[in-house]
């Protein structure tokens, strides 16, 4: 039974991530998400058939190429689908059926959406952030997983810290990152917001070093910070006690 539920959560996560990828791709371009035609090839704009829309499977069966123009299909969407599916399954294994599972799945989906949009366009949609902020507020009101003080302080701390950093760096941090931390702080609390920023900064520095060494980055290369905040938030959510134990 446990294996069945783990597989089920993997499939649900991959499907939601597929839709999340559509949101991350279309919203920043001002495109409608619902009530429009199916997805299309980014190169030849051929509308995809229904059997080409299965998360992960369609990418593999197509050989990672469009059947019409033979251009490579971006790996980003499939990687996000796979990662989301794995994290949904992991969340079920770790938390079982609980409020923590609902919080984890919600957080993973948010991270999937903003990762796609930030990597593609350096944009984190306000509409996405508003929806998840309201959703997290609703969960806080019903279940109070963090307590109102901790949730409010975490949200405010995350928002103000990145706002200050943006001012000091003269625009080095984007407005989407600032607002994202306000949303993440609501679900992670005071300590979680602090740990998220710490982990995100460490991961960002390591990636930047690797990029410079491999000559893929230079001093003027713009690097989206949203995906690093997503990594920091997820690591913190799953392993906050372990991280605190290492620090203190």
Secondary structure, DSSP 8 states (H G I E B T S, - for coil): -HHHHHHHHHHHHHHHHHHHHHHHHHGGGT--SSSS---B-TTT--B--GGG-STTHHHHHTTTB-TTT--B--HHHHHHHHHHHHHHHHHHHHH-SSHHHHHHHHHHHHHHHHHHHHHHHS---HHHHHHHHHHHHHHHHHH-SS-HHHHHHHHHHHHHHHHHHHHHTTSSS-HHHHHHHHHHHHHHHHHHHHHHHHHHHHHHHHHHHHHHHTTS--TT----SHHHHHHHHHHHHHHHHHHHHHH-
